[in-house]
């Protein structure tokens, strides 16, 4: 398919951020999968809850909230270094990345 | 073209050797496990899927032999249960879905004009997970721990009370393996299609096959999580004593059917839509003109993808759900015939206005139209609640879904193999053997499954291991078995044809069918780097619109795995990116995950252990490494 005319792309950047980057789309795809899983969990919860005369079904106790809360806080805190790395990457500071 | 190295001028030869060095898959036994190129992985994927197809076919033949005469003793009731469960699970989870993904993995990067799939290591991981799941299922089947509750694995039959032992647990883990693999493949196909298209291939110039894979990948993302979740619930019920499906403790058995069919019905379309794409490719090439009604075809594909999610309750008409709700699903079930009908008429119009060349791929497409229309008609019949209640769980349903799946997916797939085999191997399959293959399969198929409609109307239930002589089912069953043997002969001709033609077939050249899509613009088999210069697209039929003055892409680094990233809608060049190379970590991660899936059948402790192993594998996978070239490049870009 070689011909005299060419479309030279050497001037284009080798890094892009946000929705220009394929990785962003990949992450979005996996977020979509996770959200679907979560949605199906929520639907199942309400499906069972609607059918049950008592909720939660009698011998079941409500789960303790301590560990899930700690887990959630850890996840929230992990946002900070991610944000920091992202900022550094956008400034193209290799040292921090 | 790249195979004709003697035709290249000096600069092209230089480019060729650079690219060859960069993209060549590593040699050697151990390095074989590190391959990540879509051609390597795609070929392995296709071959593995066909191995499972042959295994599932052998199981089907065993069932037909058992049912040939009344009161046969070839398979006992227990083994028969395992055999029909294994047959269904193999064909759905280890053949039909994976083979469609596999064809996409091999073809899509070539069709859209790029050098590799966008996440090559994820692609390798998807293959390994699928392979390990399939092997685990068959090893355990041979050890007499094969699942035996049907490919739908309904509770309460598959619950802890009625299926003690490990058999159903294995089935639930198989679900995890195959769905994980399909989800990974879908994400990478979507992103590859969105971001790595050749410049000029805007969405309205996307080949119909690529459209079909795009729609299917989105369907996988919304459908597969449902079955993974419900299989997780069922695993928890069996393993740690939860009561999701136990009515005595506040659970509900119908929840399983809802979640299973919310996946299970789209699943049918996940198998069927790629086949539609294959049919469009074949019809366009062999009628020698653009497909009639491109826009209508694309909209039909998308409509099928949406309506496919509104049908699941028609599998549950016999469960006593409220009548008003059922009528909605009847309407949706009839509505989905509309987009399928539009496509059939568009293909007929294309053939009508073209000059059809009756090669084997087109033969299979014509067979598809006949069989699929029959299967579609019984589908419209089954969409009505009264008829469905009458024939529910009989051989009428067995006949219907084999007509839809074999007619709708297997025939186009065989056509597609005949069509793309020369691209993959560089040699054509024998046309004479192909004609035999088609007619044996077509006649054998109809002889096997047409009598089953009548058997179902006479009341023969599915999933029974034998029947009494005075039921009046003997003749038709014998006929069906005879058909099964003819069908098998057809498949054997196919196998022989592939094995023989791979070495001795007629050489194909780059474009033996005079087709229009980009994969035919490179040599057969394609070089390790796919295209010497990435193409620029000027029309919907890329090669037919191609002129000698059309430009090609230059300026990509050939000494690293660099590809061009384009914009989602109009495919304007946006930036360059480097794709990862061969790596052992996908295999390591797949092994770690497998240990968890299989181990959790026996002890819940396997889950944290496997999570820890996966954690290390992921660290290895993501370990940052910097090459000097990248540093220099970055430094250069930092300069104002």
Interface residues (C-beta under 8 A of the other chain):
Chain A: X1 X2 X3 X4 X5 X6 X7 X8 X9 X10 X11 X12 X13 X14 X15 X16 X19 X20 X21 X22 X25 X26 X29 X30 X32 X33 X36 X37 X40 X41 X44 X47 X48 X51 X52 X54 X57 X92 X94 X97
Chain B: X1 X12 X118 X119 X122 X183 X186 X187 X188 X190 X191 X194 X195 X196 X199 X221 X222 X225 X226 X228 X229 X230 X233 X243 X244 X249 X250 X251 X252 X255 X258 X259 X262 X521 X531 X532 X533 X535 X536 X546 X548 X549 X550 X551 X552 X553 X554 X555 X556 X562 X564 X565 X567 X568 X573 X574 X575 X576 X577 X578 X624 X626 X631 X633 X634 X637 X638
